[in-house]
Amino acid sequence: MAQAFVFPGQGSQLVGMGKELATAFRSAREVFDEVDDALDQSLSKLIFDGPDDQLMLTQNTQPALMAVSMAVARVLKYEGGIDVGEHGAFVAGHSLGEYSALAAVGVFSLTDAARLLKVRGEAMQEAVPVGKGAMAAIFGLSPNDAIAIAKEAANGDVCDFANDNAPSQIVVSGSKAAVERAIELARNLGAKRTVILPVSAPFHCALMSPAADIMGSALAGVSMRDPSVPVVANISAQSVVDAVTARRLLVEQVTGRVRWRESIVYMKEAGVTTFTELGAGKVLSGLIRRIDSELITTSVATPWEVEAYLKAKF
């Protein structure tokens, strides 16, 4: 019964995440200390105590979510002998979660992951002035609908199909006016619901090209090793087994589509039956169940969830 470990992305953050874990386990606390040192910032205090508006800034959110995921992974390794880099058939992460996945299987260090995500968050925020871009989730339509809607809504602006999250859950991203047109088109096509997402920049669209250039330079300056287990990349929904490809796809991911639904299908077809979500929230577990109700999902973030997971394994 093959297992994959998955790592959440933006939208799963919450003030207080990881705090109980850090209190209960020294190994978790050490992860937060390492990230604080890497960024020369007391990010852990912001994660544990807020304020919420500062945590929600994408340059803080991105390394914060990675820190929580890596703290869980570190606890499983040192308290339960479960090493993500040895015990998973695959790993995958949603958007910024791909950095967590790569760090968990040894592609780059925790310090480098934190610094890269800080740069990524700042570059994404600076690429588009606040209020000029938008993202919208559309429920009840297909990926083909999303492609057609984005193309028609662009109308000289930018509107891209940004996330294929689950059956009938798609996301478009781009300039604010174009995304508003996409919402209207989606409603006319019979979308069950449309939601403007509470994000500070339009991720995974062509407007992020300046951020992709910055990340290309940042990643070029980081030492990367081949993953100890295959990583299923957002941009390709295929396995990555070498550092050169991982580096290239991380750059493409900034502007490219998150192919989450296809990634889960790929892993299931390769024999994965169980997905363990490491980190804040349970968003990915919910998406995976929507993709295929036969798949088994577990979320691990708190001391109690760690205990239950380890008991189940042993």
Secondary structure as the mmCIF struct_conf table of DSSP 4:
data_model
#
loop_
_struct_conf.conf_type_id
_struct_conf.id
_struct_conf.beg_label_comp_id
_struct_conf.beg_label_asym_id
_struct_conf.beg_label_seq_id
_struct_conf.end_label_comp_id
_struct_conf.end_label_asym_id
_struct_conf.end_label_seq_id
STRN STRN1 ALA A 2 PHE A 7
TURN_TY1_P TURN_TY1_P1 GLN A 10 GLY A 11
TURN_TY1_P TURN_TY1_P2 VAL A 15 GLY A 18
HELX_RH_AL_P HELX_RH_AL_P1 LYS A 19 ALA A 24
HELX_RH_AL_P HELX_RH_AL_P2 ARG A 26 LEU A 39
TURN_TY1_P TURN_TY1_P3 ASP A 40 ASP A 40
BEND BEND1 GLN A 41 GLN A 41
HELX_RH_AL_P HELX_RH_AL_P3 LEU A 43 ASP A 49
HELX_RH_AL_P HELX_RH_AL_P4 ASP A 52 LEU A 55
TURN_TY1_P TURN_TY1_P4 MET A 56 MET A 56
BEND BEND2 LEU A 57 LEU A 57
HELX_RH_AL_P HELX_RH_AL_P5 THR A 58 GLY A 80
HELX_RH_AL_P HELX_RH_AL_P6 VAL A 84 HIS A 87
BEND BEND3 ALA A 89 ALA A 89
STRN STRN2 PHE A 90 GLY A 93
BEND BEND4 HIS A 94 HIS A 94
TURN_TY1_P TURN_TY1_P5 SER A 95 LEU A 96
HELX_RH_AL_P HELX_RH_AL_P7 GLY A 97 ALA A 104
TURN_TY1_P TURN_TY1_P6 VAL A 105 GLY A 106
BEND BEND5 VAL A 107 PHE A 108
HELX_RH_AL_P HELX_RH_AL_P8 LEU A 110 ALA A 127
BEND BEND6 VAL A 128 VAL A 128
TURN_TY1_P TURN_TY1_P7 VAL A 130 GLY A 131
BEND BEND7 LYS A 132 LYS A 132
STRN STRN3 GLY A 133 PHE A 139
BEND BEND8 GLY A 140 GLY A 140
HELX_RH_AL_P HELX_RH_AL_P9 PRO A 143 ALA A 154
TURN_TY1_P TURN_TY1_P8 ASN A 155 GLY A 156
BEND BEND9 ASP A 157 ASP A 157
STRN STRN4 CYS A 159 ALA A 166
TURN_TY1_P TURN_TY1_P9 PRO A 167 SER A 168
STRN STRN5 GLN A 169 SER A 175
HELX_RH_AL_P HELX_RH_AL_P10 LYS A 176 ASN A 188
TURN_TY1_P TURN_TY1_P10 LEU A 189 GLY A 190
BEND BEND10 LYS A 192 LYS A 192
STRN STRN6 ARG A 193 ILE A 196
BEND BEND11 SER A 200 ALA A 201
BEND BEND12 HIS A 204 CYS A 205
HELX_RH_3T_P HELX_RH_3T_P1 ALA A 206 MET A 208
HELX_RH_AL_P HELX_RH_AL_P11 SER A 209 ALA A 220
TURN_TY1_P TURN_TY1_P11 GLY A 221 GLY A 221
BEND BEND13 VAL A 222 VAL A 222
BEND BEND14 SER A 228 VAL A 229
STRN STRN7 VAL A 231 VAL A 232
TURN_TY1_P TURN_TY1_P12 ASN A 234 SER A 236
BEND BEND15 ALA A 237 GLN A 238
STRN STRN8 SER A 239 VAL A 240
BEND BEND16 ASP A 242 ASP A 242
HELX_RH_AL_P HELX_RH_AL_P12 ALA A 243 THR A 255
BEND BEND17 GLY A 256 GLY A 256
STRN STRN9 VAL A 258 VAL A 258
HELX_RH_AL_P HELX_RH_AL_P13 TRP A 260 GLU A 269
TURN_TY1_P TURN_TY1_P13 ALA A 270 GLY A 271
STRN STRN10 VAL A 272 LEU A 278
BEND BEND18 GLY A 279 LYS A 282
HELX_RH_AL_P HELX_RH_AL_P14 VAL A 283 ILE A 291
TURN_TY1_P TURN_TY1_P14 SER A 293 GLU A 294
BEND BEND19 LEU A 295 LEU A 295
STRN STRN11 ILE A 296 VAL A 300
BEND BEND20 THR A 302 THR A 302
HELX_RH_AL_P HELX_RH_AL_P15 PRO A 303 LYS A 313
#
